[in-house]
Amino acid sequence: MTPEAQEAVKNFEFKLGELLALSLRGVPGGDFDRWHVTTLEVFNRYLPGTHYDERFSKISFQESGYLDHRRDPFAAGCEKAQACLEGAIEHIERFGLKTPKQKPKSGERGE
């Protein structure tokens, strides 16, 4: 695994650990909002334009008054986020990171 892929896995694992701690609180708040924004940035940095990035960005983390966490939309969002983060980690460990093709500079031919 490349150093950048190792760094990506480490960052995704860190975000996963944060999610597990925050989800135990059962309600979104300022800490959760910061986690969500910075996790979006991690996906954008390491897996931009992938289905992992897209799936994570569409997860809803609604607050709910449900006592049954199996029906709680916030808990369901956290479970989806966990699965997405775990999938991203597995993907990077198995396939590495794609290096984006650089566009040729003005006056150069792309070969």
C-alpha positions as CSV (number, residue, x, y, z in Angstrom):
1,M,0.0,0.0,0.0
2,T,1.3,3.4,-0.9
3,P,2.0,6.0,1.8
4,E,-1.0,8.1,0.6
5,A,-3.3,5.0,0.8
6,Q,-2.0,4.3,4.3
7,E,-2.7,7.9,5.3
8,A,-6.2,7.6,3.8
9,V,-7.0,4.4,5.8
10,K,-5.7,6.0,8.9
11,N,-8.0,9.1,8.4
12,F,-11.0,6.9,7.6
13,E,-10.4,4.8,10.6
14,F,-10.1,7.9,12.8
15,K,-13.4,9.2,11.4
16,L,-15.0,5.8,12.1
17,G,-13.9,5.9,15.7
18,E,-15.3,9.4,16.1
19,L,-18.6,8.3,14.6
20,L,-18.9,5.4,17.0
21,A,-18.3,7.7,20.0
22,L,-20.7,10.4,18.7
23,S,-23.4,8.0,17.8
24,L,-23.6,6.7,21.4
25,R,-24.9,10.2,22.3
26,G,-28.0,9.5,20.2
27,V,-28.5,13.1,18.9
28,P,-26.7,15.3,16.5
29,G,-25.1,18.5,17.8
30,G,-22.2,20.8,17.2
31,D,-19.6,18.0,17.6
32,F,-21.5,15.8,15.2
33,D,-21.9,18.6,12.7
34,R,-18.1,19.2,12.7
35,W,-17.6,15.4,12.3
36,H,-19.9,15.3,9.4
37,V,-18.3,18.2,7.6
38,T,-14.7,17.0,8.1
39,T,-15.7,13.5,7.1
40,L,-17.1,14.9,3.8
41,E,-13.7,16.5,3.3
42,V,-11.9,13.2,3.9
43,F,-14.1,11.5,1.3
44,N,-13.5,14.4,-1.1
45,R,-9.8,14.2,-0.6
46,Y,-9.2,10.5,-0.9
47,L,-12.2,9.1,-2.8
48,P,-13.7,12.0,-4.8
49,G,-16.4,11.1,-7.4
50,T,-16.7,7.5,-6.1
51,H,-19.9,5.8,-5.0
52,Y,-18.5,5.9,-1.4
53,D,-18.3,9.7,-1.6
54,E,-21.7,10.0,-3.2
55,R,-23.4,7.6,-0.8
56,F,-21.9,9.3,2.3
57,S,-23.0,12.7,1.1
58,K,-26.6,11.5,0.8
59,I,-27.0,10.0,4.3
60,S,-29.6,11.8,6.4
61,F,-28.8,12.2,10.1
62,Q,-32.2,13.4,11.4
63,E,-32.8,13.8,15.1
64,S,-35.8,11.7,16.3
65,G,-37.6,11.1,19.5
66,Y,-37.8,7.3,19.0
67,L,-36.8,5.2,21.9
68,D,-36.4,2.2,19.7
69,H,-33.0,2.8,17.9
70,R,-33.8,0.3,15.2
71,R,-36.5,2.8,13.9
72,D,-34.5,6.0,14.8
73,P,-33.5,7.9,11.7
74,F,-30.4,9.3,13.4
75,A,-29.3,5.8,14.4
76,A,-30.0,4.5,10.9
77,G,-27.9,7.3,9.4
78,C,-25.1,6.4,11.7
79,E,-25.3,2.8,10.7
80,K,-25.2,3.7,7.0
81,A,-22.2,6.0,7.7
82,Q,-20.4,3.3,9.5
83,A,-21.0,0.9,6.6
84,C,-19.8,3.5,4.1
85,L,-16.6,4.3,6.1
86,E,-15.9,0.5,6.5
87,G,-16.4,0.0,2.8
88,A,-14.1,2.9,1.9
89,I,-11.4,1.4,4.2
90,E,-11.8,-2.0,2.6
91,H,-11.7,-0.6,-0.9
92,I,-8.5,1.3,-0.3
93,E,-6.8,-1.7,1.4
94,R,-7.7,-3.9,-1.5
95,F,-7.4,-1.6,-4.5
96,G,-5.4,1.4,-3.3
97,L,-6.2,5.0,-4.4
98,K,-6.7,6.1,-7.9
99,T,-4.3,8.7,-9.0
100,P,-6.2,11.3,-11.1
101,K,-4.9,11.7,-14.6
102,Q,-3.4,15.2,-15.0
103,K,-4.6,17.2,-17.9
104,P,-1.9,18.2,-20.3
105,K,-0.7,21.8,-20.0
106,S,-1.4,24.3,-22.6
107,G,0.7,23.5,-25.7
108,E,1.4,19.9,-24.7
109,R,-0.1,16.9,-26.2
110,G,-1.7,14.2,-24.0
111,E,-0.3,10.8,-24.8
